[in-house]
Structure formats: C-alpha cells, structure tokens
Amino acid sequence: MSRQCDYSGKKRQMGKTIVRRGKAKKQGGVGQKVTGINSREWRPNLQKIKIVDANGTVKTVRVCARYIKAGKFAKATRGRKKVGRPAAS
C-alpha cells in the first residue's frame, strides 16, 4: 500500500539535510563550510478512517490530516447496525 492520500494525492517528498560548520560572514566569521549532505524524506500525516460514500457504502481510506480537519468526509458511525427481531406473540 502506497503512502499517498486517496483524495488529495499528497505523497512523500524527498530532500536533503545539510550539515555546516563555521561562523557566517555576517557574524564576523570566514564563512560556513558544508561537511555533510544526507538525503531524507518528509511523509504526509496519513490516517485510516471509515467514510460513508455517496452511494451509502462504508469504505476504509487513507486520508491526510488536512482533509479530515477541513471536514470533507462524512465519517461512518461506529459499531454494528442492530437488526430488529420480530415481536413474539
């Protein structure tokens, strides 16, 4: 299963962390030197929630937290549906 929002398409982003040493020229130093570069990734804040579809079916989807906060989904109610028994006579 991919780490991607089912609705917004938000997925991981790659980038780098840069380690520097030295004092900046602005602060009176001779400048900063890069001593290491490592690649890293930023992951979206995905949550699994159960939603009610337009057809009325309940589905489990992976959605980013921004969409949940915005209230873009109708969450499914928890628990089973109770089926009534016919009355005994």
Secondary structure as the mmCIF struct_conf table of DSSP 4:
data_model
#
loop_
_struct_conf.conf_type_id
_struct_conf.id
_struct_conf.beg_label_comp_id
_struct_conf.beg_label_asym_id
_struct_conf.beg_label_seq_id
_struct_conf.end_label_comp_id
_struct_conf.end_label_asym_id
_struct_conf.end_label_seq_id
BEND BEND1 ARG A 3 ARG A 3
STRN STRN1 GLN A 4 GLN A 4
TURN_TY1_P TURN_TY1_P1 ASP A 6 SER A 8
STRN STRN2 LYS A 11 LYS A 11
STRN STRN3 GLN A 13 ARG A 21
BEND BEND2 GLY A 22 GLY A 22
HELX_RH_3T_P HELX_RH_3T_P1 LYS A 25 GLN A 27
TURN_TY1_P TURN_TY1_P2 GLY A 28 GLY A 28
BEND BEND3 GLY A 29 VAL A 30
STRN STRN4 LYS A 33 TRP A 42
STRN STRN5 LEU A 46 VAL A 52
TURN_TY1_P TURN_TY1_P3 ALA A 54 ASN A 55
BEND BEND4 GLY A 56 GLY A 56
STRN STRN6 VAL A 58 CYS A 64
HELX_RH_AL_P HELX_RH_AL_P1 ALA A 65 LYS A 69
TURN_TY1_P TURN_TY1_P4 ALA A 70 GLY A 71
BEND BEND5 PHE A 73 PHE A 73
STRN STRN7 LYS A 75 LYS A 75
HELX_LH_PP_P HELX_LH_PP_P1 ALA A 76 THR A 77
BEND BEND6 ARG A 78 GLY A 79
HELX_LH_PP_P HELX_LH_PP_P2 ARG A 80 ALA A 88
#
